[in-house]
C-alpha cells in the first residue's frame, strides 16, 4: 500500500452541455473525481457514437439511445455495463431537459437491461482473521496497513471512504468515525475497541513517520493521502500472503462486515444505516448470502440430507 497513483484525467467534454452537466455533478451532487471521470467517459462515448453517425445531441431520440445500446452490446458489453452506460445517459438527458435544452429526456422510458443478481464475495471468519494479522505491525507501513484493514472490517467502509478520512473525522473518546459516502453524504459510524486502539496508536505514534503533508489519516511514503488503487493492491497482496481462499475484491471486507453482522443477529435496518445505503434493497442482497450459507449448512449437517446423499 505504498504507491501514490494519480487518478486518470477525464476525457475532455466535446459539447458545452456535457461540461455544464459535469460541473453540476461536482457542485450540486458532490461526486468524487473518480465518479466524474466515469460519467465523462460514458457520455463522451455516446458523443463519439453520434459523431460517427452524423448525429447531434439536439436531435437525439429514444431510438438513438437504443441504437447506441445495441452498438455497445455488439462490442461484447455485458448487461451490467450496459446498465451503467444507460444510467449515465439518463442523468445527463434529465439535466438537459431540466435546463430546457431538450423538450424531454430521450432515455427516460428505456428499460434497464436484465441484470444478474450477483452475490458479493464474503470471507469466512477464519480467512478474515488471517488477513487482519498479515501485516507486520513492527514497521510503520505494516502498522498503517493493519489499521486500515481493521477499519475496513470494523466499520464496513468503502475503500474510497477509508482514503478520504481526515484527522478531524475520528472521535477517539466516543469510538466514532465521520464518514463521507457516495454523493458526499455524511454518516457517523461506530468502531469497536480494538479498531479504536489501533487507529489511536497509529495517529499518535506511527503517522508521524510518514512526514505528513496533509490532513489525511492514511499516508503514503511521500506523506500524502493514499489512492484507492494503492489500498486495493495492498489488500490483494495481504490476501495472497494470508492464503485467503475466497476470491477477493475491493469491497470484500465491507461485504464480510455486513454478512457477519447479520450472522450475529443484527437487523437489516441497522446494517443499512452502518453501510450508508440510501435504499434497503441494496442491503437485502446480504440476506441472500446468509440464506445460501444456511442452506449449505443444513444440507451438510441435517441427518435426512445426509441419508439422501448416501442413497
Order of alpha helices (4+ residues) and beta strands (2+ residues): alpha-alpha-alpha-alpha-alpha-alpha-alpha-beta-beta-beta-alpha-alpha-alpha-alpha-alpha-alpha-alpha
